[in-house]
Structure formats: structure tokens, C-alpha cells
Amino acid sequence: MRKSVLMGSAAVLLFSVSSMAENIHFPEEFVPLQVGERVIESSLFSRVDDLELAPGTYQLKLKYTDLYEQGFDDHEVIESEPFWVDVTVEAGKNYTLVFNRADNAVSAKLFAEVPEVSLQAKGSSLPEPLTVISNNQMEKVKPMKPMVSSAVVSQKSNKPLGPVNSQGMPSAANMLDFWWQQATTVERKAFLEKITK
């Protein structure tokens, strides 16, 4: 009897906690890095597409990264420095982070310097522009433990980057491509100089 009451209470608690969280979906060009003091953990082969947050106001740390083709077999990765935005989550609403994607790499570089993003509630036709917080305002926020309590991270893309070998690992070419996309412009230049000598 006690066991069934305990199991029933646990089920009710889990349902009530999950029903209090609202979802924010991120397009592939944006990587959520942090919510307040809590670092968002992601792995090499999966990315965080969605955050579930209880209603309230949060500061989110994001990074913009986009890929533009420069020719037949050449591309350029454009990325911003990490930046903070203020986000207000209302009960009963799910959201999508939206932005105006640049048509070319030159415009994307300008966007990366001063990113402008909005939060659009599902079913709403008007997105709400988000306020970018200066780094000076966020200096007091220091990364701490991975998120576990007030925000739940949902990793929907748990698939490998490409074909896997017999040990279930991704191919070397896909791993090289992944790390190339993560590298800064300075790191890429240094790497190219190293391999062309």
C-alpha cells in the first residue's frame, strides 16, 4: 500500500514539474550556452535545440554561427562572440528564437557584430525583440554547475554528424569538418598555415 502511494505521489510530482515548464526552440544558427549562472551542457555530437524553462525572467547567453558558400567547393563560417539577452517566459506559452538571416557572408558578418534576435510565441504573428545585455552588466554572472533544476535541456538531435565506423564513431572527415566549424578565424588561419608548410 505504501509503495503504491509513494509511486503515485512521485508521478504527480513529475507531472506537475514538467507541466510548469515552457519551451524555447532555437534555430540551427544559434547555440544556447548559458541560462543565468547555469552552463548548458552539450556534447560533441549533439546540440541543444530546445530549453524548457519555468515561467519567469532569465538572462540567456547565446552564440550565432552560420555557414555561407563562397564558391563551388568553398564556404565561410561566420560567428559572433557570445552575447547575453533578457528573456521573459510566460506560463502556457512556447517560443521560437527568430532573426533575419543575412543573404550573404558580408551581411552576416555585420549581423555577427551586433546580433538582433526576437522571441516569438507559438501562434503569435509578432515577435518580441530581445534586449542584448552588455558584458559589463553580466560580469557578476560566473559559470557554475551544469543546469539541473530551474531549466531542463532537451537534446533532440542526438544523431552522429555522419557515417560511423565499425566502433560506432563518426568518420574522421566529419569530425574534422565539425571542429573546423567550431574554430575561430585566427585558429583556422594558423591551422591552414601549419598544413601548407
C-alpha positions in Angstrom: 0.0 0.0 0.0 2.7 2.4 1.0 4.7 1.6 -2.2 1.7 2.5 -4.5 1.0 5.7 -2.6 4.7 6.7 -2.9 4.8 5.8 -6.6 1.6 7.8 -7.2 3.0 10.8 -5.4 6.2 10.7 -7.4 4.2 10.5 -10.7 2.1 13.5 -9.7 5.2 15.5 -8.7 7.0 14.7 -12.0 3.8 15.7 -14.0 3.4 18.9 -12.1 7.1 19.9 -12.5 7.1 19.2 -16.3 3.7 21.0 -16.8 5.2 24.2 -15.3 8.0 24.4 -17.9 7.6 26.2 -21.2 9.7 25.6 -24.3 12.1 27.8 -26.3 13.2 26.4 -29.6 16.5 27.7 -31.2 17.2 27.7 -34.9 20.4 25.9 -36.0 22.3 29.2 -36.3 22.1 29.9 -32.6 23.7 27.9 -29.8 22.4 28.4 -26.2 25.4 28.5 -23.9 24.1 29.5 -20.5 21.0 30.4 -18.5 22.0 32.9 -15.8 24.7 31.1 -13.8 24.0 27.7 -15.2 26.0 26.4 -18.1 24.1 24.4 -20.8 25.9 21.2 -21.5 26.0 19.9 -25.0 28.2 17.2 -26.4 30.4 16.9 -29.5 27.7 15.0 -31.5 24.5 16.6 -30.3 23.3 20.1 -29.9 20.7 21.8 -27.8 17.7 22.7 -29.9 15.2 23.4 -27.0 15.2 24.7 -23.5 12.4 24.1 -21.0 12.1 27.0 -18.5 9.6 27.7 -15.8 7.8 31.0 -16.3 9.9 33.9 -15.3 12.7 36.2 -16.5 16.1 34.9 -17.5 19.4 36.0 -19.0 20.5 33.7 -21.8 24.0 33.6 -23.2 23.9 32.8 -27.0 26.3 32.4 -29.8 25.5 33.0 -33.5 27.2 30.8 -36.1 26.3 30.4 -39.8 27.7 28.9 -42.9 27.9 30.7 -46.3 29.0 29.2 -49.6 31.7 31.2 -51.3 32.0 29.2 -54.5 31.7 25.7 -55.8 33.8 24.0 -53.1 34.4 26.8 -50.6 32.5 28.1 -47.6 32.9 30.6 -44.8 31.7 30.2 -41.2 30.5 33.5 -39.7 30.1 33.6 -35.9 29.5 36.1 -33.2 31.2 36.5 -29.8 28.9 35.0 -27.1 26.2 37.6 -26.1 23.5 37.9 -23.4 19.8 38.6 -23.9 17.0 39.2 -21.4 14.1 36.7 -21.9 10.7 36.6 -20.2 8.8 33.3 -20.3 5.1 33.4 -19.7 3.0 30.5 -18.4 1.3 28.4 -21.1 3.4 29.8 -24.0 6.1 28.1 -26.1 8.5 30.2 -28.1 10.9 30.2 -31.0 14.0 32.4 -31.2 13.8 34.3 -34.6 16.1 36.5 -36.5 16.5 37.9 -40.0 19.1 35.7 -41.7 21.6 37.6 -43.9 21.6 36.9 -47.7 25.4 36.8 -47.9 28.6 36.5 -45.8 29.2 40.2 -45.8 25.8 41.0 -44.3 26.2 38.0 -41.9 29.5 39.5 -40.6 27.7 42.8 -39.8 24.9 40.8 -38.1 27.5 38.9 -36.0 29.0 42.2 -34.8 25.6 43.4 -33.4 23.1 40.4 -33.3 19.4 41.2 -33.1 17.1 38.4 -32.1 13.5 38.1 -31.1 11.3 35.7 -29.3 8.1 34.6 -31.0 5.3 32.9 -29.1 3.7 30.0 -30.9 0.6 31.2 -32.7 1.7 34.9 -32.4 2.3 36.9 -35.6 4.6 39.5 -33.9 7.9 38.5 -32.4 9.1 40.4 -29.3 12.6 41.9 -29.8 15.1 40.8 -27.1 17.3 43.3 -25.3 21.0 42.5 -25.6 22.8 42.9 -22.3 26.3 44.4 -22.2 29.1 42.2 -20.9 29.7 44.8 -18.2 26.2 44.1 -16.8 26.9 40.3 -16.9 30.3 40.3 -15.3 28.8 39.3 -12.0 27.4 36.1 -13.6 30.0 33.3 -13.5 29.6 29.9 -15.0 28.8 27.3 -12.4 27.4 23.7 -12.4 25.6 22.3 -15.4 21.8 23.1 -15.5 19.7 20.7 -13.5 17.0 22.5 -11.6 15.1 25.5 -12.9 15.8 24.7 -16.6 15.7 21.4 -18.3 17.7 20.9 -21.5 16.1 18.8 -24.2 18.6 17.4 -26.8 16.6 16.4 -29.8 19.5 15.9 -32.3 21.4 13.0 -30.8 22.5 11.6 -34.1 26.1 11.4 -35.2 27.5 14.0 -37.6 27.7 11.5 -40.4 28.6 7.9 -41.3 30.1 5.9 -38.4 32.8 3.3 -38.4 32.6 -0.3 -37.0 33.2 1.0 -33.5 30.2 3.4 -33.8 32.4 6.5 -34.0 31.9 9.3 -36.6 34.2 9.4 -39.6 37.4 11.4 -39.3 36.3 13.7 -42.2 33.1 14.6 -40.4 35.0 15.2 -37.1 37.4 17.5 -39.0 34.5 19.4 -40.5 32.9 19.8 -37.1 36.0 21.1 -35.5 36.7 23.4 -38.4 33.3 25.0 -37.9 33.9 25.4 -34.2 37.3 27.1 -34.7 37.8 30.9 -34.7 39.1 32.7 -37.7 42.5 33.0 -36.1 42.6 29.3 -35.3 41.7 28.4 -38.9 44.3 30.7 -40.3 47.0 29.2 -38.0 45.9 25.6 -39.0 46.0 26.4 -42.7 49.5 27.9 -42.3 50.6 24.8 -40.4 49.4 22.3 -43.0 50.6 24.2 -46.1 54.2 24.5 -44.9 
